[in-house]
Each structure stands twice: as structure tokens, then as C-alpha cells.
């Protein structure tokens, strides 16, 4: 049974839909390769996910004594978090809602056998 190394990013300021575009790029890749590809990805969510993945790799090295070269991204998800609702008033007494979407991102790393 392989141990799962988990890291969570809750209430991330990027919508889950935009985060999933970046998450799909790194799923199943070795951790080092995933970090390198995230560094050069020009998406908004890439910076947040890079920071989260760096944290997960550091946790694995520090707490479990696993080398970063043996890790791979076993599972990574971006789920919806609460939406903050603003209002803006439009012409002729109308109401324009503004939805600030956020997401919860979860990374699970495993050691390659």
C-alpha cells in the first residue's frame, strides 16, 4: 500500500473551470516534470497550482523522507468553492449580478514503485 501525500488549496481565487484546464496538464506526470511545465504555463491558475504542488513535494521530502524524483501526481482535482456575489446597478433600474467564483484544489502524490 503506497502512502498518499496530500496538499489542499482551499478558496483559491480562480474559478474551477479555469483551474481544470491547468490541472489536466499535470495529471499523471512525474512531480518534477509537472513543476517545470507549470512554471512556463501562461494560465492564471498555473501559479496557484505550481505553489500547491511545490508544497506537496516539500511535505513528501520533509515528513515522509521520499525523494522528489520518485514522486508522481497520482490524483489532482479542482472543485467548486463558494461563489461571492456582488451587485452592480445598471441602466433603467436594472440589476447586474457579478459572480466571483473560487475553487478548492487537491493534489495527491504517490511514490513510484
Beta strands, then each sheet from edge to edge (+ up, - down):
strand 1: 5-12
strand 2: 71-80
strand 3: 84-89
strand 4: 95-100
strand 5: 103-111
sheet 1: 1+ 5- 2+
sheet 2: 3+ 4-
end
